[in-house]
Amino acid sequence: MKSTRVVLAAIALSVFGATVVMAGVKNEIVTAIEHVQYSADATDIQTAHMHLHHTLNCLVGPNGNGYDPKEIDPCKNAGHGIIPDTTDAKARASLEAAAQKARDGLATNDLATARADAAAIVKTLTALQ
């Protein structure tokens, strides 16, 4: 009887644990969309870059490519980053592409290009909600 309870508890924990991770990723995505939309709407390159940094930090997490600890990480307490917290391979590929778009937007000093990169990220993240 005791082993049955242990197995049932393990199953419940794994099911509810997966739900918590999924909810965490969704919350991270909502936060990243908010910041990348600020970038897409920016009227100067500094603002566009600032919010692209915030978005990239949310996407890649503290150990990811392009994470900047000097910039705000609005997803800091929501998980380890959207990409590291995502297990679905197709979603991860889309997220990696979005992270590259953020890095591209950060590499340009052309506001129109940075805003276009941000708008592409909005579209990608919105599709994953």
N, C-alpha and C positions, 0 to 999 in steps of 0.2 A: 504494500500500500504506500509506504514511504517513497519508494522509487518512482511510483506512478505520479505522486505529487511533485517530485523533483523534475520529472520529465515535463509535466504540464506547466510547471512554473518556468522552465527553460523555454518552452514553446511560446508562452505568453510574453515573456521578456523579449524574445527575438522578434515577435510580431509587433509589439508595442514599441520596441526600440527602433525598428525600421520606420514606424510611423513618425516618431520623434525626429529622426534624421531627415525624412522627407519634408516634414513641417519646417525644420530648420533651413533647409535649402530653399523652400518657397519664401520664407521670410528674408533670406539673404537676397534672393532674386528681386523681391519687391523693393528692398533698400537700394540695390544696384540700379534698378530702373529709375528710381527717383533721382539718383545722382547723375546718371548718364543723360537723363532728360534735361537736367540743369545745363549740362555741357552742350547738348544739341540746341538749346535755346540761348546760349551765351552770346553776348554782344562784344566780347573781347577775348583774345586768345588766352590771357591769363586765367580767366574764369573757366574757359573751356578745358584748359589743361588741368586746373585744380580738380574739377569734377571727374575728368577722365582718370586722374590718379586715384580718386576715391573709388571709382567703379572698378579699376584694375585691382586695387587692394581687395575689394569684395570678391572679385572673380578668382584670383589666384591664391589668396590667403598668405599668411606670413612667410611661408617657405617657397612661394611661387615666383615664377619668372616675371620680374618687373615690380614686385612688391616694394613699396617705398615706406619705410617706417617713419620717415619725417612727415609724411602725409597722413591725413585722417583715414582710418579704416572704419567706416560706418557699420561694417558687419562684424567687428571685432568680437562682440559677445554673442553672436548668433551661430557661430560654427568655426570651421577651419578654413573657410573660403568655399565659394560655390563649386569650383572645379574639384578640389579634394573631397568635398562632401557628396559629390555626385557619382553614383555607381553605374548608371546607364551609359553605355559606350557611345550611342548616337548623340545623346545630350551632351556628353563630355566633348565630343568633336565640335559641336556647335559652340559650346562655351569656350573651347580653345581658340576657335576662329574669332569669337567676340573679344577675347583677351588680346589677340593679335591686332584687331582693329583698334583697341584702346592704345596699344603700344604705338601703332601707326599714327594715331591722332596726337599722341604725345610727342612724336618725332617731328611733326610739322609745325611751322609757325604761320601757316595759312589758315585763317579762321574758318573759311568755307569748307576746307578739307577736313579739319578737326570736327566741325559740326556734322558733316556728312558721315564721318566714321562713327560719331556718337549716335546719330539717327539709325545707322545700321545695327548698332548694338542694342538699341531700344527694341527694334523689330525682332532681333534674335531672342532677347530675354523675354519679351512679351509672349512669343510663341511657346516658350518653355514653361509658362505659368500654369 
